[in-house]
């Protein structure tokens, strides 16, 4: 099994949100300020360009049911990508660099205020 092509965190978050909110008919995204799209009825929004690479990799399909509205669905490849990403995440654990940075900052703050 090959590792999935790395996507930016925003694209992976987008795929996860689509999977979580799709009840079988896709997820509607409405236009939002600053070049963003928002899942209808939620607070989740992401920039328009976040959709580009998942669409190019055929992980999602994009339809335009109404002017300005996007209907997004995960493809079979998109579901597979998320499954592989979850396996990889479980195998490798959290991002160590980010956690190490937080520990260093936390220790520095505590040491500074002590």
NURODREN-309132 format. One line per field, with one value per residue: residue number from 1; residue in three letters; x, y, z of N, C-alpha, C, O, CB in turn. Coordinates in steps of 0.2 Angstrom, whole numbers, always signed. Glycine has a CB too. Layout:
BEGIN
i [NUM | ...]
aa [ALA | ...]
n.u [X | ...]
n.v [Y | ...]
n.w [Z | ...]
ca.u [X | ...]
ca.v [Y | ...]
ca.w [Z | ...]
c.u [X | ...]
c.v [Y | ...]
c.w [Z | ...]
o.u [X | ...]
o.v [Y | ...]
o.w [Z | ...]
cb.u [X | ...]
cb.v [Y | ...]
cb.w [Z | ...]
***
This chain:
BEGIN
i [1 | 2 | 3 | 4 | 5 | 6 | 7 | 8 | 9 | 10 | 11 | 12 | 13 | 14 | 15 | 16 | 17 | 18 | 19 | 20 | 21 | 22 | 23 | 24 | 25 | 26 | 27 | 28 | 29 | 30 | 31 | 32 | 33 | 34 | 35 | 36 | 37 | 38 | 39 | 40 | 41 | 42 | 43 | 44 | 45 | 46 | 47 | 48 | 49 | 50 | 51 | 52 | 53 | 54 | 55 | 56 | 57 | 58 | 59 | 60 | 61 | 62 | 63 | 64 | 65 | 66 | 67 | 68 | 69 | 70 | 71 | 72 | 73 | 74 | 75 | 76 | 77 | 78 | 79 | 80 | 81 | 82 | 83 | 84 | 85 | 86 | 87 | 88 | 89 | 90 | 91 | 92 | 93 | 94 | 95 | 96 | 97 | 98 | 99 | 100 | 101 | 102 | 103 | 104 | 105 | 106 | 107 | 108 | 109 | 110 | 111 | 112 | 113 | 114]
aa [UNK | UNK | UNK | UNK | UNK | UNK | UNK | UNK | UNK | UNK | UNK | UNK | UNK | UNK | UNK | UNK | UNK | UNK | UNK | UNK | UNK | UNK | UNK | UNK | UNK | UNK | UNK | UNK | UNK | UNK | UNK | UNK | UNK | UNK | UNK | UNK | UNK | UNK | UNK | UNK | UNK | UNK | UNK | UNK | UNK | UNK | UNK | UNK | UNK | UNK | UNK | UNK | UNK | UNK | UNK | UNK | UNK | UNK | UNK | UNK | UNK | UNK | UNK | UNK | UNK | UNK | UNK | UNK | UNK | UNK | UNK | UNK | UNK | UNK | UNK | UNK | UNK | UNK | UNK | UNK | UNK | UNK | UNK | UNK | UNK | UNK | UNK | UNK | UNK | UNK | UNK | UNK | UNK | UNK | UNK | UNK | UNK | UNK | UNK | UNK | UNK | UNK | UNK | UNK | UNK | UNK | UNK | UNK | UNK | UNK | UNK | UNK | UNK | UNK]
n.u [+4 | +3 | +9 | -3 | -3 | +4 | -7 | -11 | -14 | -26 | -33 | -35 | -43 | -54 | -58 | -61 | -72 | -81 | -84 | -89 | -101 | -108 | -123 | -126 | -131 | -121 | -112 | -117 | -109 | -108 | -105 | -93 | -86 | -70 | -65 | -69 | -77 | -92 | -98 | -115 | -125 | -116 | -101 | -89 | -78 | -68 | -54 | -57 | -47 | -43 | -50 | -45 | -33 | -38 | -49 | -42 | -35 | -45 | -52 | -63 | -79 | -86 | -101 | -112 | -126 | -134 | -132 | -117 | -117 | -109 | -109 | -102 | -95 | -87 | -76 | -74 | -60 | -57 | -63 | -54 | -42 | -43 | -45 | -32 | -24 | -29 | -24 | -10 | -9 | -13 | -2 | +9 | +7 | +4 | +10 | +26 | +35 | +27 | +22 | +34 | +38 | +28 | +30 | +42 | +40 | +30 | +38 | +47 | +39 | +34 | +46 | +50 | +40 | +42]
n.v [-6 | +11 | +26 | +40 | +54 | +68 | +81 | +97 | +103 | +110 | +105 | +92 | +93 | +98 | +87 | +79 | +86 | +86 | +72 | +70 | +77 | +73 | +66 | +57 | +64 | +73 | +89 | +105 | +120 | +137 | +153 | +163 | +177 | +185 | +176 | +163 | +148 | +141 | +127 | +124 | +128 | +126 | +131 | +129 | +134 | +137 | +142 | +145 | +140 | +129 | +118 | +115 | +106 | +93 | +91 | +90 | +79 | +70 | +67 | +73 | +78 | +91 | +100 | +112 | +117 | +128 | +146 | +151 | +142 | +127 | +110 | +97 | +81 | +67 | +56 | +39 | +37 | +48 | +44 | +33 | +39 | +46 | +36 | +30 | +40 | +41 | +29 | +31 | +42 | +36 | +26 | +34 | +43 | +59 | +75 | +77 | +88 | +99 | +97 | +97 | +110 | +117 | +112 | +117 | +131 | +132 | +129 | +139 | +150 | +147 | +147 | +160 | +167 | +162]
n.w [+0 | -5 | +2 | +4 | -8 | -1 | +6 | +9 | +26 | +27 | +16 | +19 | +31 | +25 | +17 | +28 | +34 | +24 | +23 | +36 | +35 | +25 | +20 | +10 | -1 | -5 | +0 | +3 | -1 | +3 | -4 | +5 | +15 | +9 | -1 | +2 | +6 | +14 | +23 | +22 | +35 | +45 | +54 | +48 | +37 | +22 | +11 | -6 | -15 | -8 | -13 | -25 | -27 | -21 | -30 | -43 | -41 | -41 | -29 | -24 | -31 | -39 | -41 | -48 | -42 | -40 | -44 | -38 | -28 | -22 | -24 | -16 | -16 | -9 | -18 | -22 | -22 | -14 | -1 | +1 | +2 | +14 | +23 | +22 | +26 | +39 | +44 | +43 | +51 | +64 | +65 | +65 | +75 | +83 | +76 | +79 | +79 | +80 | +93 | +101 | +99 | +106 | +119 | +122 | +121 | +131 | +142 | +142 | +144 | +157 | +164 | +163 | +170 | +182]
ca.u [+0 | +7 | +6 | -7 | +0 | +2 | -11 | -10 | -19 | -33 | -37 | -37 | -48 | -60 | -61 | -64 | -78 | -86 | -86 | -93 | -107 | -112 | -128 | -128 | -132 | -116 | -112 | -118 | -105 | -111 | -100 | -92 | -81 | -63 | -63 | -70 | -84 | -94 | -103 | -121 | -128 | -110 | -96 | -83 | -76 | -61 | -53 | -59 | -41 | -42 | -54 | -42 | -30 | -42 | -53 | -37 | -33 | -51 | -54 | -70 | -83 | -89 | -106 | -115 | -133 | -137 | -127 | -113 | -117 | -106 | -111 | -96 | -95 | -80 | -76 | -71 | -53 | -57 | -64 | -48 | -37 | -44 | -43 | -25 | -22 | -30 | -20 | -4 | -9 | -13 | +4 | +15 | +5 | +4 | +16 | +31 | +38 | +23 | +21 | +40 | +38 | +23 | +33 | +48 | +36 | +27 | +43 | +50 | +34 | +34 | +52 | +50 | +36 | +43]
ca.v [+0 | +17 | +32 | +45 | +60 | +73 | +87 | +102 | +101 | +113 | +100 | +86 | +95 | +99 | +80 | +76 | +89 | +83 | +65 | +70 | +81 | +71 | +61 | +54 | +69 | +79 | +94 | +111 | +125 | +143 | +158 | +167 | +182 | +184 | +171 | +157 | +144 | +138 | +122 | +126 | +126 | +125 | +137 | +127 | +138 | +136 | +146 | +142 | +136 | +122 | +113 | +114 | +100 | +87 | +90 | +88 | +72 | +66 | +65 | +76 | +80 | +98 | +102 | +119 | +116 | +135 | +151 | +152 | +136 | +121 | +103 | +93 | +74 | +63 | +50 | +33 | +38 | +52 | +40 | +29 | +44 | +48 | +29 | +29 | +46 | +40 | +24 | +34 | +46 | +31 | +23 | +39 | +48 | +66 | +78 | +78 | +94 | +104 | +96 | +99 | +117 | +119 | +111 | +122 | +138 | +132 | +129 | +146 | +155 | +146 | +149 | +167 | +170 | +159]
ca.w [+0 | -5 | +6 | +0 | -9 | +4 | +5 | +15 | +32 | +25 | +11 | +23 | +35 | +20 | +16 | +34 | +35 | +19 | +25 | +42 | +34 | +19 | +22 | +4 | -7 | -5 | +5 | +0 | +1 | +1 | -4 | +12 | +14 | +8 | -5 | +6 | +5 | +20 | +23 | +23 | +41 | +50 | +55 | +44 | +30 | +19 | +5 | -13 | -18 | -5 | -16 | -31 | -28 | -21 | -36 | -48 | -39 | -41 | -22 | -24 | -37 | -38 | -45 | -46 | -43 | -41 | -44 | -32 | -23 | -24 | -21 | -16 | -14 | -9 | -23 | -19 | -21 | -8 | +5 | +2 | +4 | +21 | +26 | +22 | +30 | +46 | +46 | +43 | +57 | +69 | +65 | +66 | +80 | +82 | +73 | +84 | +79 | +83 | +100 | +104 | +99 | +111 | +125 | +123 | +122 | +138 | +147 | +142 | +148 | +164 | +167 | +163 | +175 | +189]
c.u [+4 | +4 | +2 | -2 | -1 | -2 | -10 | -16 | -26 | -37 | -39 | -43 | -55 | -63 | -64 | -71 | -83 | -89 | -90 | -100 | -112 | -117 | -130 | -129 | -127 | -117 | -112 | -113 | -107 | -105 | -99 | -87 | -74 | -61 | -64 | -77 | -85 | -99 | -110 | -123 | -122 | -106 | -90 | -83 | -69 | -60 | -55 | -53 | -40 | -45 | -50 | -38 | -34 | -47 | -48 | -36 | -39 | -53 | -61 | -73 | -86 | -95 | -109 | -122 | -137 | -131 | -124 | -113 | -113 | -108 | -105 | -98 | -88 | -81 | -74 | -64 | -52 | -58 | -57 | -43 | -37 | -43 | -36 | -22 | -23 | -26 | -13 | -3 | -9 | -6 | +10 | +13 | +5 | +10 | +20 | +34 | +34 | +22 | +28 | +40 | +33 | +26 | +38 | +45 | +33 | +32 | +46 | +45 | +34 | +40 | +53 | +46 | +37 | +47]
c.v [+6 | +22 | +37 | +51 | +65 | +79 | +91 | +101 | +104 | +108 | +94 | +87 | +96 | +92 | +78 | +79 | +87 | +76 | +65 | +73 | +78 | +65 | +57 | +58 | +74 | +84 | +101 | +117 | +132 | +148 | +162 | +172 | +180 | +178 | +164 | +154 | +141 | +133 | +125 | +124 | +125 | +132 | +135 | +131 | +137 | +140 | +142 | +138 | +130 | +117 | +111 | +107 | +93 | +86 | +88 | +81 | +67 | +63 | +67 | +77 | +87 | +99 | +109 | +119 | +123 | +140 | +152 | +147 | +130 | +115 | +99 | +86 | +71 | +57 | +44 | +34 | +43 | +48 | +35 | +33 | +45 | +42 | +29 | +34 | +44 | +34 | +26 | +38 | +41 | +28 | +28 | +43 | +55 | +69 | +80 | +85 | +99 | +103 | +98 | +106 | +120 | +118 | +116 | +129 | +138 | +132 | +136 | +151 | +153 | +148 | +156 | +170 | +167 | +164]
c.w [+0 | -1 | +1 | -2 | -4 | +2 | +11 | +20 | +30 | +21 | +15 | +28 | +31 | +19 | +22 | +35 | +30 | +21 | +31 | +40 | +28 | +21 | +16 | -2 | -8 | +0 | +1 | +3 | -2 | +0 | +3 | +10 | +13 | +4 | -2 | +4 | +12 | +19 | +26 | +30 | +47 | +50 | +51 | +38 | +28 | +13 | -1 | -15 | -14 | -8 | -23 | -32 | -26 | -27 | -42 | -47 | -39 | -34 | -21 | -30 | -35 | -43 | -43 | -47 | -43 | -41 | -38 | -27 | -26 | -20 | -21 | -13 | -14 | -14 | -19 | -17 | -15 | -1 | +6 | +4 | +11 | +25 | +27 | +26 | +37 | +48 | +47 | +50 | +64 | +70 | +67 | +72 | +78 | +79 | +79 | +85 | +82 | +91 | +104 | +104 | +105 | +118 | +127 | +124 | +129 | +143 | +148 | +145 | +155 | +168 | +168 | +168 | +182 | +194]
o.u [+9 | -2 | +4 | +2 | -7 | +0 | -7 | -21 | -31 | -43 | -44 | -47 | -60 | -69 | -69 | -76 | -89 | -94 | -95 | -105 | -117 | -114 | -135 | -129 | -128 | -122 | -109 | -113 | -108 | -100 | -104 | -84 | -72 | -56 | -60 | -81 | -81 | -103 | -110 | -123 | -124 | -107 | -85 | -88 | -65 | -65 | -54 | -54 | -37 | -43 | -51 | -40 | -33 | -48 | -50 | -35 | -39 | -56 | -64 | -69 | -88 | -93 | -107 | -125 | -142 | -125 | -127 | -109 | -114 | -109 | -103 | -101 | -84 | -87 | -72 | -62 | -48 | -54 | -55 | -39 | -32 | -40 | -33 | -17 | -18 | -23 | -9 | +2 | -5 | -3 | +14 | +18 | +5 | +16 | +19 | +35 | +36 | +22 | +27 | +43 | +35 | +25 | +39 | +47 | +34 | +31 | +48 | +48 | +34 | +40 | +56 | +48 | +34 | +48]
o.v [+7 | +22 | +38 | +53 | +66 | +82 | +89 | +98 | +101 | +107 | +92 | +83 | +94 | +91 | +74 | +76 | +86 | +75 | +61 | +71 | +80 | +60 | +53 | +55 | +79 | +84 | +102 | +117 | +133 | +147 | +163 | +172 | +175 | +174 | +159 | +157 | +139 | +133 | +128 | +118 | +123 | +136 | +139 | +131 | +136 | +142 | +136 | +132 | +125 | +111 | +105 | +103 | +89 | +80 | +83 | +77 | +61 | +58 | +65 | +78 | +88 | +99 | +111 | +121 | +123 | +138 | +154 | +147 | +129 | +115 | +97 | +85 | +72 | +54 | +45 | +32 | +42 | +50 | +35 | +31 | +44 | +42 | +27 | +33 | +46 | +34 | +25 | +38 | +43 | +27 | +26 | +47 | +57 | +66 | +84 | +87 | +104 | +108 | +101 | +109 | +124 | +122 | +118 | +132 | +142 | +136 | +138 | +155 | +158 | +151 | +159 | +175 | +169 | +162]
o.w [+4 | +0 | -5 | +2 | -2 | -3 | +16 | +19 | +32 | +21 | +13 | +28 | +33 | +19 | +21 | +37 | +32 | +21 | +32 | +44 | +28 | +23 | +16 | -8 | -12 | +4 | -4 | +9 | -8 | +4 | +7 | +5 | +14 | +6 | -4 | +1 | +16 | +15 | +31 | +31 | +52 | +47 | +51 | +34 | +33 | +10 | -1 | -18 | -17 | -8 | -25 | -36 | -30 | -29 | -46 | -52 | -38 | -34 | -16 | -35 | -29 | -49 | -38 | -52 | -46 | -40 | -33 | -22 | -32 | -14 | -27 | -8 | -18 | -15 | -13 | -12 | -11 | +4 | +12 | +9 | +15 | +30 | +32 | +30 | +42 | +54 | +52 | +53 | +68 | +76 | +71 | +75 | +72 | +79 | +83 | +90 | +86 | +94 | +109 | +109 | +108 | +122 | +132 | +129 | +133 | +148 | +153 | +149 | +159 | +173 | +172 | +171 | +186 | +199]
cb.u [-5 | +8 | +12 | -13 | -2 | +9 | -19 | -11 | -16 | -32 | -32 | -31 | -47 | -57 | -55 | -60 | -77 | -83 | -79 | -90 | -106 | -107 | -134 | -133 | -139 | -116 | -106 | -125 | -97 | -116 | -101 | -89 | -82 | -60 | -57 | -70 | -83 | -97 | -101 | -126 | -132 | -106 | -94 | -83 | -78 | -59 | -46 | -61 | -35 | -45 | -61 | -37 | -24 | -47 | -56 | -31 | -30 | -51 | -49 | -69 | -88 | -84 | -112 | -112 | -136 | -141 | -130 | -116 | -125 | -98 | -118 | -91 | -100 | -79 | -72 | -72 | -50 | -62 | -70 | -46 | -37 | -52 | -46 | -22 | -25 | -37 | -19 | -2 | -15 | -18 | +6 | +16 | +10 | +2 | +14 | +36 | +40 | +16 | +20 | +46 | +36 | +16 | +36 | +52 | +31 | +23 | +48 | +51 | +27 | +33 | +58 | +48 | +29 | +46]
cb.v [+0 | +19 | +36 | +47 | +63 | +76 | +85 | +110 | +105 | +120 | +99 | +83 | +102 | +102 | +76 | +77 | +97 | +83 | +61 | +75 | +88 | +68 | +64 | +49 | +72 | +82 | +94 | +114 | +124 | +146 | +164 | +161 | +187 | +184 | +171 | +158 | +138 | +144 | +116 | +124 | +121 | +119 | +138 | +120 | +145 | +129 | +148 | +147 | +141 | +123 | +116 | +119 | +100 | +88 | +97 | +92 | +71 | +61 | +67 | +82 | +75 | +104 | +97 | +124 | +113 | +137 | +157 | +158 | +134 | +122 | +100 | +96 | +70 | +60 | +52 | +26 | +42 | +57 | +35 | +25 | +50 | +50 | +23 | +29 | +53 | +37 | +18 | +38 | +50 | +26 | +20 | +43 | +47 | +70 | +84 | +73 | +96 | +103 | +88 | +96 | +120 | +115 | +104 | +123 | +139 | +125 | +124 | +148 | +154 | +138 | +146 | +170 | +168 | +153]
cb.w [+6 | -12 | +9 | +3 | -16 | +7 | +4 | +12 | +38 | +22 | +5 | +27 | +38 | +14 | +14 | +40 | +34 | +12 | +27 | +47 | +33 | +13 | +25 | +5 | -5 | -12 | +10 | +0 | -1 | +6 | -9 | +17 | +20 | +15 | -8 | +13 | +0 | +25 | +27 | +18 | +41 | +48 | +62 | +43 | +31 | +18 | +5 | -18 | -17 | +3 | -19 | -33 | -23 | -15 | -39 | -48 | -32 | -47 | -17 | -19 | -39 | -38 | -45 | -51 | -37 | -35 | -47 | -28 | -21 | -23 | -24 | -11 | -18 | -2 | -29 | -24 | -27 | -8 | +4 | -5 | +0 | +22 | +23 | +15 | +28 | +47 | +40 | +37 | +57 | +68 | +58 | +60 | +86 | +88 | +69 | +84 | +72 | +80 | +102 | +100 | +93 | +111 | +125 | +116 | +117 | +138 | +146 | +135 | +145 | +165 | +163 | +156 | +173 | +188]
***
